[in-house]
Amino acid sequence: MSSLAARQPDTLRCVDPVRNPYAPGAGQRPPELAGRGRELDVFDIVLERIARGRPERSLMLTGLRGVGKTVLLNTLRSQAINHLWGSGKIEARPDQSLRRPIAAALHMAVRELAPRHRAPDRIDDFLGVLKAFAMRAAPTARGGAAPKLRDRWQPGIDVPASSGRADSGDIEIDLVELLTDAAAVASDVGTGVAIFIDEMQDLGPEDVSALCAACHELSQLGAPLIVVGAGLPHLPAVLSAAKSYSERLFRYQRIDRLDRIAADQAFCAPAEREEVEYEPKALDLLYEKSGGYPYFVQAYGKATWDHAPRSPVTAADVRVAAPEAEAELAVGFFGSRFERATPAEREYMRAMATLSLVEAESGGEVRDDMDAAVPTAEIARALGRKPASLSPARDALIKKGLIYSGERGTVAFTVPHFGRYLRTQPA
């Protein structure tokens, strides 16, 4: 009898790790999508306006890594599906042309619309154009060599490729024609098409230019097709470099960390559904540790839940759990990125980390969870090098998505807390 009583506190824990509701993961939807109500409402309005033939702009979501851009992008896609739109999603990669992935996304979108279309021949006609677009290799000079065999991609479309539409080989001309035809199919059924592009800053210059030109043409026609992109903070600069009118072409929404109210909701709402509560001081400490960044909210929430023996969760529980959350972030979130950098790139980032804290403090930002943008000239001075000699390291880090240049002559980390992480690492 006494041995059973001794085991009861372990077997009857109020905070059960099996019921842990928090979900830190890349692109994984959190149990509570807090602080994004405005973005969801705006997109609902965009969908309704386009359905009624009102002019609207395509949408670009920008922000640091870990703020939930991919989660929000997926949620917006769900909204489009609920409005009976055709939708498709791709993830841009720096080593891949836009032609094939956007063809696959449009194929998926039109397949969603096809059952409601009264004229199957119209669908087949579009699929023929889509197949021609997808199979077209990069342009060659007139009379030049035929595309190589590895470039002859065969999409899974059971209609013959058409000729004379979206198959010129010029991605800008072809994409305008293809998206215009896709919008016409959607218009036939009284709905629209939405293409979602994650990591959009990784598109090549020609693809960005083509996408801007296509969105420009569609907006002038009032066609029911929009592009919803998500990318790092310098995405607007990437678009502007391709087409000067892109600043007026898209609606930009900066996705930032959660404010205190939204962060508390992200911690408390999932816990309340499991009949667990937090003490106010525990929430104070969780917000301080996580900085309100959604990915960190999930990481600290999960670790704290696993360590808390009972409800309400206390600040002491958070302190015990914090090292585990930080160790997991150090390996999976920070360390994996740090390992991708070469020794020269790591040296560059270490100098950035030291200078970013100095810049933050000089600007009145004394929190160590924020890293200010750093002038590249200051980095060169700190390393005792000429700025031109550091350009390869800087450009490689930008290409790897570890830093970005928001303003000319400055760089900043794409990952929140990355400077703080680097300042704890041995040289």
Buried (B, 14 or more C-beta within 10 A) or exposed (E): EEEEEEEEEEEEBBBEEEBBBBBBEEEBBBBBBBBBEEBBEBBBEBBEEBBEEEEBBBBBBBBBBBBBBBBBBBBBBEBBEEBBBBBBBBBBEEEBBBBBBBBBBBBBBBEBBBEEBEEEEBBBBBBBBBBBBBBBBEBEEEEEEEBEEEEEBEBEBEBEBBEEBBBBEBBBBBBBBBBBBBBBBBBBBEBBBBBBBBBBBBBBEBBBBBBBBBBBBBBEEEBBBBBBBBBBBBBBBBBBEBBEBBEEBBBBBEBBBBEEEBBBBBBBBBBBEBEBEBBEEBBBBBBBBBBBBBBBBBBBBBBBBBBBEEBBBBBBBBBBBBEBBBEBBBEBBBBEBBEBBEEBBBBBBBBBBBBBBEBBBEEEBEEBBBBBBBBBEBBBBBBEBEBEEBEEBBEBBBEBBBBBBBEEEBBBBBBBBBBBBBBEBEE
